[in-house]
Amino acid sequence: MAESLRALKARTARIDKRLASAYPDAGCALDFMDPWECLVSTILSAQSTDKKVNETTPALFKCFPGVDAFAEAEPSGVEPFIKVLGLFRAKSKNIVLTARAVRDEHGGKVPDTIEELVELPGVGRKTANCVVLNAYGKPGIMCDTHMCRVTGRLGLHDLEDPVKIEFAIARLLPPERWGDFSHRIIVHGRECCHARKPECPHCPLLRSCPFGKEAAG
């Protein structure tokens, strides 16, 4: 018998509570000083680790201090600073174009809504959610690879598309819980629910996880 929405919400609430106990200090792993740096760092984090991004951005932000400096740059000038990161050419181009859009269309202020953010070059819903959540403290669900994998294993959805997963998770928790839930699921994916060898026997979510119960025997 399929799990009812009411039962699924109740199970998600239990998962959320256990995550809070297991990872009380989980938060954004990217270093930034303002919404613009948050946006740039999040763009850079695609197919790169947060640690590598944090090692890269101090020199980048020192050379290009703020939206105007990036807007006046050329992608070729940004590339050397982020060459160690994946997709550095595309990221350099998108960051410069985004800086020009923020300067010319938003008065130099990074938008604080998902709808406006996704209109910027190279900004998808994952990046937009990250910015509204971490830079502005507004509700957001960050559907990165960890969120998609872990919530799928937990049986909270049977989807593959990150945008559809975002909306599926959104209906299971009140908006004020979205951010902490996202951060903690992501940490859990990094530390326990690995893609290849998840540590199911030691998982704090095992009692609520169909995948884990089967894997653990």
BAKOLMI-692891 format. One record per residue: residue number from 1; chain; y, x, z of N, C-alpha, C in turn. Coordinates in steps of 0.2 Angstrom, whole numbers. Layout:
<nodes>
   seq   mol     npy     npx     npz    capy    capx    capz     cpy     cpx     cpz
   NUM     A       Y       X       Z       Y       X       Z       Y       X       Z
...
</nodes>
This chain:
<nodes>
   seq   mol     npy     npx     npz    capy    capx    capz     cpy     cpx     cpz
     1     A      -6       4       0       0       0       0       6       4       0
     2     A      11       3      -5      17       7      -5      21       6       1
     3     A      25      11       3      29      11       9      35       7       8
     4     A      37       3      12      43      -1      11      49       3      12
     5     A      55       1       9      61       4      10      63       5      18
     6     A      61      -1      21      63       0      29      59       5      32
     7     A      52       5      30      48      11      33      50      18      31
     8     A      52      18      25      54      25      22      61      27      26
     9     A      65      22      27      71      24      30      70      26      38
    10     A      65      23      41      63      25      48      60      32      48
    11     A      56      33      43      52      40      43      57      45      41
    12     A      62      44      37      67      49      35      72      50      41
    13     A      73      45      45      77      46      52      73      50      56
    14     A      66      50      57      62      54      61      62      61      58
    15     A      62      62      52      62      69      49      69      72      50
    16     A      74      68      50      81      70      51      82      73      58
    17     A      79      69      63      79      71      70      75      78      71
    18     A      69      78      68      65      84      69      69      90      66
    19     A      72      89      60      76      95      57      81      97      61
    20     A      85      92      65      90      94      69      88      98      75
    21     A      82      97      77      79     101      83      76     108      80
    22     A      74     108      74      71     114      72      77     119      69
    23     A      82     116      66      87     120      63      94     118      66
    24     A      96     118      72     102     115      75     108     119      72
    25     A     108     125      70     114     128      67     114     129      60
    26     A     110     125      56     110     126      49     117     124      46
    27     A     119     127      41     126     126      38     126     129      31
    28     A     132     129      28     133     133      22     132     140      23
    29     A     128     143      18     127     150      19     132     155      15
    30     A     136     151      11     141     155       7     148     156      11
    31     A     150     162      10     157     164      13     163     162       9
    32     A     167     158      12     173     157       8     179     155      13
    33     A     185     156      11     191     154      15     195     148      13
    34     A     194     145       8     197     139       6     193     135       0
    35     A     195     129      -2     191     125      -7     190     129     -13
    36     A     195     133     -16     194     137     -22     189     142     -21
    37     A     189     146     -16     184     151     -15     177     147     -14
    38     A     177     142     -11     170     138     -10     168     136     -17
    39     A     172     133     -21     170     131     -28     168     137     -32
    40     A     171     143     -32     169     149     -36     163     151     -33
    41     A     162     152     -27     156     154     -24     150     150     -26
    42     A     151     143     -26     145     139     -27     144     139     -35
    43     A     148     140     -39     147     141     -46     143     147     -47
    44     A     145     153     -43     141     159     -44     134     159     -41
    45     A     133     154     -37     126     154     -33     121     151     -38
    46     A     122     148     -43     117     146     -48     113     151     -50
    47     A     106     151     -49     101     156     -51     103     163     -48
    48     A     106     163     -42     107     169     -38     106     167     -31
    49     A     105     172     -26     105     170     -19     112     170     -16
    50     A     112     166     -11     119     166      -7     121     173      -5
    51     A     116     177      -2     117     183       0     120     188      -5
    52     A     117     187     -11     120     192     -17     127     189     -18
    53     A     128     183     -18     135     180     -20     140     183     -14
    54     A     138     182      -8     142     185      -3     144     192      -3
    55     A     139     196      -6     141     203      -7     145     204     -13
    56     A     146     200     -17     150     200     -23     157     198     -23
    57     A     158     192     -19     164     189     -19     170     193     -16
    58     A     169     197     -11     175     200      -8     179     204     -13
    59     A     176     208     -17     180     212     -22     182     207     -27
    60     A     179     202     -29     181     197     -34     188     194     -32
    61     A     188     191     -26     193     188     -23     199     192     -21
    62     A     198     199     -20     203     203     -19     207     205     -25
    63     A     203     205     -31     206     207     -37     210     201     -40
    64     A     207     195     -39     209     188     -41     211     184     -35
    65     A     216     185     -32     218     181     -26     221     174     -27
    66     A     216     169     -29     218     162     -29     218     159     -36
    67     A     219     153     -37     218     149     -43     222     152     -49
    68     A     229     154     -48     233     156     -53     231     163     -56
    69     A     228     167     -51     226     174     -54     220     173     -58
    70     A     215     169     -57     209     167     -61     212     164     -67
    71     A     216     159     -67     219     156     -73     222     160     -78
    72     A     225     166     -75     229     170     -80     224     176     -83
    73     A     218     176     -80     213     181     -82     209     179     -88
    74     A     206     184     -91     201     182     -97     194     183     -94
    75     A     189     179     -96     182     180     -94     180     187     -94
    76     A     182     191     -99     180     198     -99     182     202     -93
    77     A     188     200     -90     190     204     -84     186     202     -78
    78     A     183     196     -78     180     194     -72     172     196     -72
    79     A     170     197     -78     163     199     -79     160     205     -75
    80     A     164     210     -75     162     216     -71     161     215     -64
    81     A     164     210     -61     164     209     -54     157     205     -52
    82     A     155     201     -57     149     197     -55     143     199     -60
    83     A     143     205     -63     138     207     -67     131     207     -64
    84     A     131     208     -58     124     208     -54     121     201     -53
    85     A     125     196     -55     122     189     -54     120     186     -60
    86     A     115     182     -60     113     178     -66     118     174     -70
    87     A     117     174     -76     122     170     -81     129     172     -80
    88     A     130     179     -79     137     181     -77     142     179     -83
    89     A     140     180     -89     145     178     -94     147     171     -94
    90     A     142     167     -94     144     159     -94     148     158     -87
    91     A     146     161     -82     150     159     -75     157     162     -76
    92     A     158     168     -79     165     170     -79     169     166     -84
    93     A     166     163     -89     170     159     -93     172     152     -90
    94     A     167     149     -86     168     143     -83     173     144     -77
    95     A     173     149     -74     177     150     -68     184     150     -71
    96     A     185     154     -76     192     155     -79     195     148     -81
    97     A     190     145     -85     192     138     -88     193     133     -82
    98     A     189     133     -77     190     129     -71     197     130     -68
    99     A     198     137     -67     205     139     -64     211     136     -68
   100     A     210     136     -74     216     134     -78     216     126     -78
   101     A     211     123     -77     211     115     -77     213     113     -70
   102     A     211     117     -64     214     116     -58     222     117     -58
   103     A     224     122     -61     231     124     -61     235     118     -65
   104     A     233     117     -71     236     113     -75     236     105     -74
   105     A     230     103     -72     228      96     -71     228      94     -64
   106     A     228      98     -59     228      96     -52     233     100     -48
   107     A     238     102     -51     243     106     -47     241     111     -43
   108     A     235     115     -45     233     121     -41     228     119     -35
   109     A     227     113     -34     223     110     -29     216     108     -31
   110     A     211     111     -28     204     109     -30     203     102     -28
   111     A     201      98     -33     200      90     -31     195      90     -26
   112     A     195      84     -22     191      83     -16     186      77     -18
   113     A     185      75     -24     181      70     -25     176      72     -31
   114     A     170      70     -30     164      72     -35     166      70     -42
   115     A     169      64     -43     171      61     -49     176      66     -53
   116     A     181      69     -49     185      73     -52     182      80     -53
   117     A     178      83     -48     175      89     -49     171      90     -55
   118     A     167      85     -56     162      86     -62     165      86     -68
   119     A     172      84     -69     175      85     -75     177      92     -76
   120     A     177      96     -71     179     103     -72     173     107     -76
   121     A     175     112     -80     170     116     -84     165     119     -79
   122     A     158     118     -81     153     121     -77     151     118     -71
   123     A     154     113     -69     153     110     -62     149     103     -63
   124     A     143     104     -60     139      98     -60     139      95     -53
   125     A     135      90     -52     135      86     -46     133      90     -40
   126     A     128      95     -41     126      99     -35     132     103     -33
   127     A     136     106     -37     142     110     -35     147     106     -32
   128     A     148     100     -36     153      95     -33     152      93     -26
   129     A     145      91     -25     143      89     -18     144      95     -13
   130     A     143     101     -15     144     107     -11     151     107      -9
   131     A     155     107     -13     163     107     -12     165     102      -8
   132     A     164      96      -9     166      90      -5     164      91       2
   133     A     157      93       3     154      93       9     157      99      13
   134     A     157     105      10     158     111      14     166     113      14
   135     A     169     111       9     176     113       9     181     107      12
   136     A     178     101      11     183      95      13     180      91      19
   137     A     173      93      21     170      89      26     169      82      25
   138     A     168      80      18     166      73      16     159      73      15
   139     A     156      67      15     149      66      14     146      69       7
   140     A     141      72       7     138      75       1     131      77       2
   141     A     127      76      -4     120      78      -4     119      84      -9
   142     A     117      89      -7     116      95     -11     109      95     -14
   143     A     108      93     -20     101      93     -23     100     100     -27
   144     A      98     105     -23      96     111     -26      88     111     -27
   145     A      85     117     -29      78     117     -30      74     116     -23
   146     A      77     118     -17      74     117     -11      74     109      -9
   147     A      80     106     -10      80      99      -8      75      95     -13
   148     A      75      96     -19      71      92     -24      64      93     -22
   149     A      61     100     -20      55     101     -19      52      98     -12
   150     A      56     100      -7      54      98       0      54      90       1
   151     A      59      87      -2      60      79      -1      54      76      -5
   152     A      52      79     -11      47      77     -15      40      77     -11
   153     A      39      83      -8      33      84      -4      33      79       2
   154     A      39      78       5      39      73      10      38      66       8
   155     A      37      65       2      36      58      -1      42      53       0
   156     A      48      56       0      54      52       0      56      50      -7
   157     A      53      52     -12      54      50     -19      48      53     -23
   158     A      48      50     -29      43      53     -34      47      55     -41
   159     A      53      58     -40      57      59     -45      57      67     -47
   160     A      60      69     -53      61      76     -54      68      77     -56
   161     A      72      72     -58      79      74     -60      83      74     -53
   162     A      87      80     -53      91      81     -46      96      75     -45
   163     A      99      73     -50     104      67     -49     101      61     -47
   164     A      95      59     -49      91      53     -47      89      54     -40
   165     A      87      61     -38      85      62     -32      91      61     -27
   166     A      96      64     -29     102      63     -24     103      56     -22
   167     A     103      51     -27     104      44     -26      99      41     -22
   168     A      93      44     -23      87      41     -19      87      43     -12
   169     A      90      49     -10      90      51      -3      96      48       0
   170     A     101      47      -4     108      44      -1     106      37       2
   171     A     101      33      -1     100      26       1      96      26       8
   172     A      93      32      10      89      33      15      92      34      22
   173     A      98      37      21     102      40      27     109      37      27
   174     A     113      36      32     120      34      32     124      41      30
   175     A     129      39      26     133      45      23     135      51      28
   176     A     136      49      35     138      54      39     132      59      41
   177     A     126      57      39     120      62      40     118      66      34
   178     A     121      64      28     120      68      22     120      75      22
   179     A     126      77      25     128      84      25     123      89      29
   180     A     122      87      35     117      90      40     110      90      37
   181     A     108      84      34     101      84      32     101      88      26
   182     A     106      89      21     105      93      16     104     101      18
   183     A     109     103      22     109     110      25     102     111      28
   184     A      99     107      32      93     108      36      87     108      31
   185     A      87     103      26      81     103      21      81     110      17
   186     A      87     112      15      88     118      12      85     124      16
   187     A      87     125      22      85     130      26      77     130      27
   188     A      75     124      28      68     122      29      64     125      23
   189     A      67     123      17      64     126      10      63     133      10
   190     A      68     136      12      69     144      12      64     147      17
   191     A      63     144      23      60     147      28      53     145      29
   192     A      51     139      27      44     136      29      41     133      23
   193     A      45     128      19      41     125      14      42     128       7
   194     A      39     134       7      40     138       1      37     135      -5
   195     A      39     137     -11      37     134     -17      29     136     -18
   196     A      27     142     -17      21     144     -19      16     143     -13
   197     A      18     146      -7      14     146      -1      17     143       5
   198     A      18     136       5      21     133      11      17     134      17
   199     A      21     135      23      17     136      29      16     129      33
   200     A      12     125      30      11     118      32       8     118      39
   201     A       3     122      41       1     121      48       6     122      53
   202     A      11     126      52      16     128      57      23     124      56
   203     A      23     119      51      28     115      49      31     110      54
   204     A      37     110      56      39     105      61      39      98      59
   205     A      39      97      52      39      90      49      32      88      47
   206     A      27      92      49      20      90      47      18      83      48
   207     A      19      80      54      17      73      55      20      68      51
   208     A      26      70      47      29      65      43      28      67      36
   209     A      24      72      34      23      74      27      16      73      24
   210     A      16      69      19       9      68      16       7      74      13
   211     A      11      78       9       9      84       6       6      89      11
   212     A      10      90      17       7      95      22       1      93      25
   213     A       0      86      27      -6      84      30     -12      85      25
   214     A     -11      84      19     -17      86      14     -18      93      14
   215     A     -13      97      13     -13     104      13     -16     108      19
   216     A     -15     105      25     -17     108      31     -24     105      33
   217     A     -27     100      29     -33      98      30     -34      93      36
</nodes>
